[in-house]
Amino acid sequence: MTTLVTGSSGTIGTRLVEMMLERKIPVMGIDWMPNKWQPSVHAVTRQCDLRDFQALERLELPADVDTIIHLAANARVYELVEDPDRARDNMMTTYNVLEYARRKGIRRFLFASSREVYGNAGHETYSEDMITVPGCESPYTASKIAGEALMQAYTRCYSMDHIIFRFSNVYGMYDDSNRVIPLFLRLAQNNETLVVFGKEKCLDFTYIDDTVEGVLLGLERFDAVKNGTYNLAYGEGTTILHLAERVKDLTGSTSEIRIASSRRGEVTNYVADISQAKAALGYTPKTSFADGIRRTAEWYGAHT
């Protein structure tokens, strides 16, 4: 049976489809952009704007699609604070893909949510039961909470089973966005100032291969773990200030590091409790921040 991956030209989508192809897992991707990173992923990607339900219906998909992994989203938190229409697009995209699945009889759905749903509640670590709507910090957060609510509704009303993954600051290859790590690497290579928004800001950075392995474990063990929610992270925190210092060291940069106030809508401290993913999925992240940021800097050095 074929798995459909939305957002297959994005960072996580590219690596996920690449690894599925390597493991001979039948897969097809959908994205509104061609894949610029991997010809093999581009070859199995169909272009479609998922905000347009009629365009989605017109796609010729394999008849044996039985699972959807929904990654497609506008994912830069502060950009959605500045332009909340992009959060609306996330909600519409999730609804359209779910509704497409319902009409086509596709009963297995894996959804990419975010650690942003936990807000700034002040906990040392966050387990899956700690989400609260009053803790919603941003339009991006709202779009992910809405997506999770839709998963639950479609499971209850239409017998569509799901898995919700809450990702946390995924980094590695295939990312030339303004996310903090590729942004800092580009700035450092040009000896430009690195701005840290929040001196104490501390987040749980997850190397991309660990994230993808977690998703593939969910796909492999779907029937045993379905209708559950799982944090996919490394389980340790790293400050943005330390990140900036490591990027400078790894690139030999003379960039100044400047501290600024935290920005509206952003979670300032998050470390994941990953015990539930370990127990249910057998998820064991292997790449420490020290190793992952070194690999990432090497990859960008070779590709930029």
C-alpha positions in Angstrom: 0.0 0.0 0.0 1.1 3.5 -0.8 1.7 6.3 1.8 1.0 9.9 0.8 3.3 12.6 2.3 2.1 16.2 2.1 4.8 18.8 2.3 7.2 16.5 0.6 9.4 19.4 -0.7 10.0 20.8 2.8 12.8 20.0 5.2 11.3 17.0 7.0 9.3 15.9 4.0 12.3 15.6 1.8 14.3 13.6 4.3 11.3 11.4 5.1 10.5 10.6 1.5 14.1 10.0 0.7 14.4 7.5 3.5 11.2 5.8 2.5 12.4 5.4 -1.0 15.7 3.9 0.3 13.7 1.4 2.4 11.5 0.5 -0.6 8.3 1.8 1.2 5.8 2.8 -1.5 5.4 6.6 -1.3 4.0 9.6 -3.1 4.5 13.2 -2.2 2.4 16.4 -2.6 3.7 19.9 -2.4 3.0 23.2 -4.0 6.7 23.5 -4.9 8.9 21.1 -6.8 11.6 19.4 -4.7 14.9 21.2 -5.3 17.0 19.0 -3.0 16.6 15.4 -4.2 15.8 14.3 -7.8 14.4 11.0 -6.4 12.0 12.8 -4.2 11.0 15.2 -6.9 10.2 12.3 -9.2 7.5 11.0 -6.8 6.1 14.5 -5.9 3.0 16.0 -7.4 2.5 19.7 -7.3 -0.8 20.9 -5.7 -2.0 23.8 -3.5 -3.7 22.0 -0.7 -5.8 25.0 0.1 -7.7 24.3 -3.1 -9.9 21.2 -2.4 -10.9 20.9 -6.1 -7.2 20.8 -7.1 -6.6 18.1 -4.6 -9.5 16.1 -6.0 -8.2 16.4 -9.5 -4.9 14.8 -8.6 -4.3 11.3 -10.0 -3.2 9.4 -6.9 -2.4 5.7 -6.7 -5.5 3.7 -6.0 -3.8 1.9 -3.1 -3.1 4.9 -0.9 -4.1 3.9 2.6 -2.1 6.3 4.8 -1.4 10.0 4.8 1.4 11.7 6.6 0.4 15.4 6.8 3.5 17.6 7.1 2.5 20.6 4.9 2.3 23.8 6.9 3.6 27.4 7.2 5.9 26.8 10.1 7.8 30.0 11.0 6.1 31.1 14.3 6.9 34.8 14.2 6.1 35.1 10.5 2.6 33.9 11.3 2.4 36.5 14.1 3.1 39.1 11.4 0.8 37.5 8.9 -2.0 35.4 10.6 -3.5 34.5 7.2 -0.8 31.9 7.0 -2.2 30.3 10.1 -5.6 30.2 8.5 -4.0 28.4 5.5 -2.6 25.8 7.9 -6.1 25.1 9.2 -7.6 25.0 5.8 -4.9 22.7 4.4 -5.4 20.2 7.3 -9.2 20.2 6.9 -8.9 19.7 3.2 -6.5 16.8 3.4 -8.6 15.1 6.2 -11.8 15.6 4.2 -10.1 14.2 1.1 -9.1 11.2 3.1 -12.6 10.7 4.5 -14.1 10.8 1.0 -11.5 8.4 -0.4 -11.8 6.0 2.4 -8.2 6.5 3.6 -8.3 5.6 7.3 -4.8 6.1 8.6 -3.5 9.7 9.2 -0.3 10.9 10.8 -0.2 14.6 11.7 2.8 16.9 12.3 2.0 19.1 15.3 4.4 21.1 17.3 5.9 21.7 20.8 4.4 25.2 20.4 1.0 23.8 21.6 2.4 23.7 25.2 2.9 27.4 25.4 4.9 29.1 28.2 3.5 27.2 31.2 6.8 27.2 33.1 7.3 23.4 33.5 10.7 21.8 33.6 9.7 19.2 30.9 6.5 18.8 29.0 4.5 15.6 28.7 1.7 15.0 26.2 -1.1 15.8 28.6 0.1 19.4 29.4 -1.6 21.2 26.4 -4.1 23.9 27.3 -6.0 26.2 25.0 -5.4 29.3 27.3 -1.7 28.7 26.8 -2.0 29.3 23.1 0.8 31.9 22.3 0.4 32.6 18.6 -1.6 32.1 15.4 0.8 29.2 14.5 0.0 27.5 17.8 -3.7 28.0 17.2 -3.4 26.3 13.8 -1.7 23.3 15.4 -4.2 23.0 18.2 -6.9 23.2 15.6 -5.3 20.5 13.6 -5.1 18.2 16.6 -8.7 18.9 17.4 -9.7 17.9 13.8 -7.7 14.6 14.2 -9.8 13.8 17.3 -13.1 14.8 15.6 -12.5 12.7 12.5 -11.5 9.7 14.6 -14.7 9.9 16.6 -17.1 10.8 13.8 -15.6 9.0 10.8 -13.6 6.1 12.2 -10.3 7.5 10.8 -7.4 6.5 13.0 -4.6 8.9 13.7 -1.2 9.6 15.3 -0.2 13.1 16.4 3.5 13.9 16.5 4.7 17.0 18.3 7.9 18.0 16.7 10.5 20.2 18.3 12.9 22.5 16.5 13.9 20.0 13.8 17.2 20.9 12.1 19.8 19.3 9.7 19.9 19.2 6.0 17.5 20.5 3.3 16.6 23.8 5.0 17.4 27.2 3.5 14.6 29.0 5.4 14.9 31.7 8.1 14.7 29.1 10.9 17.3 30.0 13.5 19.9 27.4 12.6 20.1 27.9 8.9 19.8 31.6 9.4 22.6 31.7 11.9 24.8 29.6 9.7 24.3 31.9 6.7 24.9 35.0 8.8 28.0 33.5 10.4 29.5 32.6 7.1 29.2 36.3 6.2 30.4 37.5 9.6 27.1 39.2 10.2 25.5 39.8 13.5 23.6 36.9 15.2 20.6 38.2 17.1 19.4 36.1 20.0 15.8 36.8 21.0 15.9 36.0 24.7 19.1 35.5 26.6 17.6 32.6 28.6 15.5 31.1 25.7 16.1 27.3 25.8 14.6 24.8 23.4 14.8 21.1 22.6 16.6 20.8 19.2 15.9 17.6 17.3 18.2 16.3 14.5 16.2 15.6 11.4 17.1 11.9 11.2 15.8 11.3 14.7 12.5 13.0 13.8 12.1 11.0 10.6 12.9 7.7 12.4 10.2 8.5 14.9 7.7 9.1 12.1 8.7 5.8 10.4 8.3 4.0 13.7 4.8 5.4 13.9 4.1 4.2 10.3 5.5 0.7 11.0 3.6 0.3 14.3 0.5 2.2 13.4 -2.1 -0.3 14.6 -0.4 -0.7 17.9 0.0 3.0 18.7 -2.9 4.6 16.8 -4.9 7.5 18.3 -2.0 8.5 20.5 0.0 11.6 20.7 3.8 11.5 21.0 6.6 14.1 21.6 9.4 13.6 19.1 12.4 15.5 20.4 15.8 14.8 21.9 14.9 15.4 25.5 17.4 18.0 26.4 17.4 21.8 26.2 19.9 24.1 24.5 19.9 27.9 24.8 19.8 30.0 21.7 22.8 31.8 23.0 24.8 28.5 23.2 23.6 27.7 19.7 24.9 31.1 18.4 28.3 30.5 20.1 28.6 27.0 18.6 27.7 28.3 15.1 30.5 30.9 15.4 33.0 28.3 16.5 32.1 25.8 13.8 32.2 28.4 11.0 35.3 30.3 12.3 33.1 33.4 12.2 33.8 36.9 13.6 30.1 37.6 13.9 28.9 39.7 16.9 26.3 38.0 19.1 23.6 40.5 20.1 20.9 39.8 22.8 17.4 41.2 22.2 14.1 40.8 24.0 12.0 37.7 23.3 9.4 38.2 20.5 5.7 38.0 20.8 4.1 34.7 20.3 7.2 32.5 20.8 7.7 29.8 23.3 10.7 30.6 25.4 11.5 27.4 27.3 10.7 23.9 26.2 12.2 20.5 26.9 10.2 17.4 25.9 9.4 14.4 28.0 9.8 11.7 25.4 9.1 8.7 27.6 5.8 8.0 25.9 7.4 7.9 22.5 10.1 5.6 23.9 7.6 3.2 25.4 5.1 3.1 22.6 7.2 3.5 19.5 10.6 2.3 20.6 11.8 5.8 19.8 15.4 6.5 20.8 17.0 9.7 19.4 20.7 9.1 18.7 22.0 12.5 17.8 23.1 14.9 20.5 23.0 18.6 19.9 26.8 18.8 19.8 27.0 16.1 17.1 24.0 17.3 15.2 25.0 21.0 14.9 28.5 19.9 13.8 26.9 17.7 11.0 24.6 20.5 10.1 27.3 23.0 9.8 29.3 20.6 7.6 26.3 20.0 5.4 25.7 23.7 4.9 29.4 24.3 4.3 29.2 21.9 1.4 25.9 23.0 0.0 26.0 26.8 0.2 
